[in-house]
Amino acid sequence: MEIRQATAQDIPEIGQLFSKVYTTKSFKDFTPEKAIEAMRWLFNRCPEVAFVAVEDGKIVGAHLAGSKPWFDGIHIVDGELFIDEKYRGQHIGLKLTQHYLNAAKKLGAVSVDGISFVPAPNSENRWDIAPQFFNLAWHEKNGFYRIDQMAVISGDIDELIQKTNERLTA
Ligand SMILES: CC(C)(COP(=O)(O)OP(=O)(O)OC[C@H]1O[C@@H](n2cnc3c(N)ncnc32)[C@H](O)[C@@H]1OP(=O)(O)O)[C@@H](O)C(=O)NCCC(=O)NCCS
């Protein structure tokens, strides 16, 4: 198994893998086409931290992320790390992590900020996450910590426009 820098030519294969990893019995919306588009966008945000794991000429894992200049230096953000199910538990995730962290350090990054999934009883349907993606424990084991003072927020655009209009006309 080889870890190497990802290139623009890898994007279709990376997108196919992303779609495969995130497709479940009840969620099929991240089609290969949408995944390829998303991975191309993410790759272009910071190609330096994009890496792939290759086995027998096939991409079996990848990491892509963006970078954001912030008050204290560069933050690596919006990272996506995903390994083909058949290849998990072989430290491929950790090896990709080692490579991208070293590359990020060279860029002057001071931190890696990410989102991980946790089970929540009141999750809305559009954020109904399959249990195999609850990987906070994996991140905590590898040095990440949870910031309890932060919450991820999201809003449907039509509801937000309506609410904002209501608030302004109240
Ligand atoms: C999370 C993921 C990237 C881990 O990749 P991986 O290559 O299987 O992980 P590694 O083999 O490098 O794991 C290293 C260690 O973490 C442990 N580990 C693996 N999955 C774990 C999990 N879900 N929770 C806690 N520990 C885990 C391994 O046992 C191993 O421990 P060890 O060093 O004591 O032997 C992979 O499971 C994956 O692609 N999942 C689907 C996509 C996903 O959920 N990505 C993260 C979104 S937040």
The ligand as an SDF file (V2000), in Angstrom:
LIG
                    3D

 48 50  0  0  0  0  0  0  0  0999 V2000
  -12.8040    6.5300   10.3500 C   0  0  0  0  0  0  0  0  0  0  0  0
  -11.9270    5.8620    9.2930 C   0  0  0  0  0  0  0  0  0  0  0  0
  -11.3490    6.9370    8.3780 C   0  0  0  0  0  0  0  0  0  0  0  0
  -10.7900    5.1400   10.0020 C   0  0  0  0  0  0  0  0  0  0  0  0
   -9.9070    4.6310    9.0300 O   0  0  0  0  0  0  0  0  0  0  0  0
   -9.0770    3.2730    9.2710 P   0  0  0  0  0  0  0  0  0  0  0  0
   -8.0210    3.1710    8.2210 O   0  0  0  0  0  0  0  0  0  0  0  0
  -10.0080    2.1210    9.3940 O   0  0  0  0  0  0  0  0  0  0  0  0
   -8.4620    3.5790   10.6730 O   0  0  0  0  0  0  0  0  0  0  0  0
   -7.0550    3.0690   11.2210 P   0  0  0  0  0  0  0  0  0  0  0  0
   -6.8340    1.6370   10.8550 O   0  0  0  0  0  0  0  0  0  0  0  0
   -5.9720    4.0220   10.8070 O   0  0  0  0  0  0  0  0  0  0  0  0
   -7.3620    3.2150   12.7580 O   0  0  0  0  0  0  0  0  0  0  0  0
   -6.3630    3.3330   13.6850 C   0  0  0  0  0  0  0  0  0  0  0  0
   -6.8710    2.9890   15.0590 C   0  0  0  0  0  0  0  0  0  0  0  0
   -8.2220    3.4520   15.3010 O   0  0  0  0  0  0  0  0  0  0  0  0
   -9.0700    2.3320   15.6730 C   0  0  0  0  0  0  0  0  0  0  0  0
  -10.3830    2.5770   15.0950 N   0  0  0  0  0  0  0  0  0  0  0  0
  -10.7950    2.3220   13.8400 C   0  0  0  0  0  0  0  0  0  0  0  0
  -12.0750    2.7350   13.6890 N   0  0  0  0  0  0  0  0  0  0  0  0
  -12.4680    3.2550   14.8790 C   0  0  0  0  0  0  0  0  0  0  0  0
  -13.6800    3.8510   15.3620 C   0  0  0  0  0  0  0  0  0  0  0  0
  -14.7420    3.9790   14.5690 N   0  0  0  0  0  0  0  0  0  0  0  0
  -13.7180    4.2710   16.6360 N   0  0  0  0  0  0  0  0  0  0  0  0
  -12.6390    4.1590   17.4430 C   0  0  0  0  0  0  0  0  0  0  0  0
  -11.4640    3.6090   17.0460 N   0  0  0  0  0  0  0  0  0  0  0  0
  -11.3870    3.1610   15.7860 C   0  0  0  0  0  0  0  0  0  0  0  0
   -8.3640    1.1310   15.0900 C   0  0  0  0  0  0  0  0  0  0  0  0
   -8.7300   -0.0230   15.8180 O   0  0  0  0  0  0  0  0  0  0  0  0
   -6.9160    1.5040   15.2970 C   0  0  0  0  0  0  0  0  0  0  0  0
   -6.5650    1.3360   16.6500 O   0  0  0  0  0  0  0  0  0  0  0  0
   -5.1180    0.7730   17.1070 P   0  0  0  0  0  0  0  0  0  0  0  0
   -4.0960    1.7460   16.5820 O   0  0  0  0  0  0  0  0  0  0  0  0
   -5.2070    0.7590   18.5840 O   0  0  0  0  0  0  0  0  0  0  0  0
   -5.0130   -0.5640   16.4490 O   0  0  0  0  0  0  0  0  0  0  0  0
  -12.7070    4.8060    8.4730 C   0  0  0  0  0  0  0  0  0  0  0  0
  -13.4040    3.9680    9.3650 O   0  0  0  0  0  0  0  0  0  0  0  0
  -13.7030    5.3790    7.4880 C   0  0  0  0  0  0  0  0  0  0  0  0
  -13.3560    5.6880    6.3550 O   0  0  0  0  0  0  0  0  0  0  0  0
  -14.9670    5.4750    7.8780 N   0  0  0  0  0  0  0  0  0  0  0  0
  -16.0360    5.9680    6.9760 C   0  0  0  0  0  0  0  0  0  0  0  0
  -15.9050    7.4020    6.6890 C   0  0  0  0  0  0  0  0  0  0  0  0
  -15.9290    8.2240    7.9530 C   0  0  0  0  0  0  0  0  0  0  0  0
  -16.7510    8.0020    8.8260 O   0  0  0  0  0  0  0  0  0  0  0  0
  -15.0160    9.1980    8.0270 N   0  0  0  0  0  0  0  0  0  0  0  0
  -14.9390   10.0630    9.1660 C   0  0  0  0  0  0  0  0  0  0  0  0
  -16.1070   10.9880    9.2020 C   0  0  0  0  0  0  0  0  0  0  0  0
  -16.1890   11.8690   10.7390 S   0  0  0  0  0  0  0  0  0  0  0  0
  1  2  1  0
  2  3  1  0
  2  4  1  0
  2 36  1  0
  4  5  1  0
  5  6  1  0
  6  7  2  0
  6  8  1  0
  6  9  1  0
  9 10  1  0
 10 11  2  0
 10 12  1  0
 10 13  1  0
 13 14  1  0
 14 15  1  0
 15 16  1  0
 15 30  1  0
 16 17  1  0
 17 18  1  0
 17 28  1  0
 18 19  1  0
 18 27  1  0
 19 20  2  0
 20 21  1  0
 21 22  1  0
 21 27  2  0
 22 23  1  0
 22 24  2  0
 24 25  1  0
 25 26  2  0
 26 27  1  0
 28 29  1  0
 28 30  1  0
 30 31  1  0
 31 32  1  0
 32 33  2  0
 32 34  1  0
 32 35  1  0
 36 37  1  0
 36 38  1  0
 38 39  2  0
 38 40  1  0
 40 41  1  0
 41 42  1  0
 42 43  1  0
 43 44  2  0
 43 45  1  0
 45 46  1  0
 46 47  1  0
 47 48  1  0
M  END
$$$$
